[in-house]
Amino acid sequence: MIHAQGADRPARAMLGVLLVTTASVSFGFMPLLQRWVTGSDPDVSTAMMLMLRFSLASATLLAIILWRRMPLPRGKTLWCYVAMGAVGYFGEAYCYFGALLFLPGGLVSLLLYTYPAFVTLASWWLLGTRPTPRTTVALAIGTSGMALTILPTINAAHGEGTGRWAGLALGIGTAVIYAGYVLAGGAMAKRWEGPLQGAFVIMASAAAMFAGVALASGDPLPSNAVAWTGIAGLALLCSVVAITCLLGGLAILGPVRTSALSLVEPLATVLVGAALLGERIGWLTGAGGMLILGGAALSIEPAAAPTTKHASDRS
């Protein structure tokens, strides 16, 4: 099995950093690809888009798994991965898009990227994994940079009264669910040496949940090539590549350092938006980007060993 202690070796640590960074950059293309889908075909529902994304992604991974004759997880391991997809990814997506009904995307993203703090606190409280001072500082720097990156959009919040509070609750719920997903992924990586197979079960489970919603509502399929291209990108880049790399990085770095390094994602999102969507980068965004990179670089130091007897089996 893969053990987080292997991250003490520099080459293995750098592999983990490369995997998590690749996942973060891949996730950063999601707003662009979603824009392709919804912009070219407004009739495509969120449930239909996500059903197609995860169905295509899981089918691609299944083909690779069968071709390479890789074993699939069974028993308790299988059901844990099913829960990560059916509860984690499904719940996180619906909270995220629900929050967008009341709050602007920038504020929702800010709320989502509070999840590294939840991961660090939960790892310390539940698993006995005390963060090193360097990891704590890295999280503080990266989170501050992320706040500056999104700060220009916060004043655009248009939710009022009860709706605004509902949006805030859903946004925080997104972060809490995703933090649980990262912690579960770190635990599963210690028990199952197969990020491809784990990613397949997760995405197939999420696809089944979204299929139930989309088919029950009678949502139409995309009607043009641009929308299908966006869905293919969401499936291959933002799912197959991103989720597999994330699970592989979790196996090496553990949940705390992975969540700290994942703060590269909002920076990637901003850069993709500026380069391909014509979104302007102000000085606050530029300063925030530098802090995000600094926090990510600082997080590369190996994490401290767990302080409890069984923490290494659960982190």
SVG drawing of the C-alpha trace seen along z (x, -y; Angstrom):
<svg xmlns="http://www.w3.org/2000/svg" viewBox="-39 -47 54 55">
<polyline fill="none" stroke="black" stroke-width="0.4" points="0.0,0.0 1.0,-3.6 1.9,-5.4 2.1,-9.1 5.5,-8.6 6.9,-8.1 6.5,-11.8 9.7,-12.2 11.7,-11.2 12.3,-14.3 11.5,-12.6 8.2,-11.2 7.3,-14.5 7.8,-16.3 5.6,-13.7 2.9,-14.4 3.2,-18.1 3.1,-17.6 0.0,-15.5 -1.9,-17.9 -0.8,-20.9 -1.9,-19.2 -5.3,-18.5 -5.7,-22.1 -4.8,-23.5 -7.2,-21.1 -10.0,-22.1 -9.2,-25.7 -10.5,-25.2 -14.0,-24.2 -15.6,-27.7 -14.4,-28.0 -15.8,-24.7 -19.0,-25.2 -19.3,-28.5 -19.0,-26.6 -21.9,-24.3 -24.3,-26.8 -23.4,-29.7 -24.0,-27.7 -27.1,-25.8 -28.9,-27.5 -31.4,-24.6 -28.8,-22.2 -29.6,-21.8 -26.9,-21.5 -28.0,-17.9 -27.8,-16.9 -24.4,-18.6 -23.0,-16.8 -24.5,-13.5 -22.9,-13.6 -19.6,-14.8 -19.3,-12.0 -20.8,-9.3 -18.2,-10.0 -15.4,-10.3 -16.3,-7.0 -16.7,-5.2 -13.2,-6.4 -11.7,-5.2 -13.5,-1.9 -12.0,-1.3 -8.5,-2.0 -9.1,0.3 -10.4,3.2 -7.6,2.8 -5.0,2.9 -6.8,5.6 -6.7,3.6 -8.6,5.0 -11.6,3.0 -12.1,2.2 -14.5,4.5 -16.3,4.7 -16.0,1.9 -13.5,0.1 -15.9,0.1 -18.7,-1.3 -16.5,-4.0 -15.7,-5.2 -19.4,-4.9 -20.2,-7.2 -17.5,-9.7 -19.2,-10.0 -22.9,-9.7 -22.6,-11.9 -19.4,-13.9 -19.3,-15.0 -23.1,-15.0 -23.7,-17.1 -20.8,-19.5 -22.0,-20.2 -25.6,-20.9 -24.6,-23.1 -22.2,-25.0 -24.8,-25.6 -27.5,-26.3 -25.4,-29.0 -25.0,-30.6 -28.7,-31.3 -28.2,-33.8 -24.6,-34.9 -22.1,-35.8 -19.6,-33.2 -16.6,-35.0 -18.1,-34.9 -19.2,-31.3 -15.6,-30.4 -14.3,-32.2 -16.5,-30.2 -15.6,-27.0 -11.9,-27.6 -12.2,-27.9 -12.1,-24.0 -8.4,-23.7 -9.0,-25.2 -11.7,-22.7 -9.4,-19.9 -6.6,-21.1 -8.9,-21.5 -10.6,-18.1 -7.3,-16.3 -6.0,-17.8 -9.2,-17.2 -10.3,-13.8 -7.1,-12.2 -4.5,-13.7 -2.5,-15.1 -1.1,-18.3 -0.1,-20.7 3.5,-22.0 4.0,-25.7 5.1,-25.9 1.9,-24.2 -0.2,-26.6 1.6,-29.6 1.3,-28.3 -2.5,-27.9 -2.8,-31.4 -0.8,-32.9 -2.6,-31.0 -6.0,-31.7 -5.2,-35.4 -4.1,-35.4 -7.2,-33.6 -9.3,-36.2 -7.5,-39.0 -7.9,-37.2 -11.7,-37.1 -12.2,-40.3 -13.1,-42.5 -16.2,-40.4 -17.5,-40.2 -19.2,-43.6 -21.3,-42.4 -23.3,-40.1 -26.9,-40.5 -28.6,-38.2 -30.8,-40.0 -32.3,-39.0 -33.1,-35.3 -31.7,-34.5 -28.3,-35.9 -28.1,-33.9 -29.2,-30.8 -26.5,-31.4 -23.9,-31.8 -25.0,-28.6 -24.9,-26.6 -21.5,-28.1 -20.1,-27.0 -21.8,-23.6 -19.9,-23.2 -16.6,-23.7 -17.5,-21.4 -18.6,-18.6 -15.5,-19.0 -13.3,-18.9 -14.9,-15.6 -14.2,-14.4 -10.5,-15.3 -10.2,-13.6 -12.0,-10.5 -9.8,-10.4 -6.7,-10.6 -7.9,-7.7 -8.9,-5.6 -5.5,-6.2 -3.9,-4.4 -6.1,-1.3 -6.3,-1.1 -3.4,-1.4 -5.3,-2.4 -6.3,-6.0 -7.7,-5.2 -10.1,-2.5 -11.1,-4.8 -11.8,-7.7 -13.9,-5.4 -16.1,-4.3 -16.4,-7.9 -17.4,-9.3 -19.8,-6.4 -21.6,-6.9 -21.9,-10.7 -23.1,-10.0 -25.8,-7.7 -27.1,-10.3 -27.2,-13.1 -28.8,-10.7 -31.7,-10.2 -32.3,-13.9 -31.9,-14.7 -34.0,-11.8 -36.7,-12.4 -37.0,-16.0 -36.9,-15.1 -34.0,-17.4 -32.9,-17.7 -29.5,-16.6 -27.1,-19.2 -28.1,-20.3 -24.8,-21.5 -21.1,-20.6 -19.8,-23.4 -21.8,-22.2 -20.7,-18.6 -17.1,-19.8 -17.4,-21.6 -18.8,-18.4 -16.0,-16.3 -13.5,-18.8 -15.2,-18.6 -15.2,-14.8 -11.6,-14.3 -9.6,-17.2 -11.7,-18.3 -12.7,-14.7 -10.4,-11.9 -7.2,-13.9 -8.1,-16.1 -9.7,-13.6 -7.2,-10.8 -4.2,-13.2 -5.9,-14.4 -6.3,-10.9 -2.7,-10.1 -1.4,-13.2 -3.5,-12.5 -1.8,-9.1 1.6,-10.8 1.0,-14.1 -2.0,-13.4 -5.1,-15.6 -3.6,-18.6 -0.7,-19.3 -2.9,-18.5 -5.6,-21.0 -2.9,-23.7 -1.4,-23.0 -4.8,-23.0 -5.0,-26.7 -3.3,-27.0 -6.7,-26.3 -8.4,-29.7 -5.2,-31.3 -5.5,-28.9 -9.1,-29.8 -8.3,-33.6 -5.5,-33.1 -7.7,-30.9 -10.4,-33.5 -8.0,-36.4 -6.4,-34.5 -9.4,-32.8 -12.5,-34.7 -11.2,-38.2 -11.6,-38.8 -9.4,-41.6 -6.8,-41.0 -6.6,-43.9 -3.8,-44.7 -5.6,-43.0 -5.9,-39.8 -2.3,-40.0 -1.2,-40.4 -3.4,-37.6 -2.0,-35.3 1.5,-35.9 0.4,-35.0 -1.3,-31.8 1.9,-30.7 4.0,-31.6 1.7,-29.6 1.7,-26.6 5.5,-26.6 5.7,-26.9 3.4,-23.9 5.9,-21.6 7.6,-20.8 6.7,-17.3 4.0,-17.3 4.6,-16.3 3.9,-12.7 0.5,-12.0 0.6,-12.3 -1.9,-9.6 -1.4,-5.8 -3.8,-5.1 -3.7,-8.4 -1.3,-7.0 -4.0,-4.4 -6.7,-7.0 -5.2,-10.2"/>
</svg>
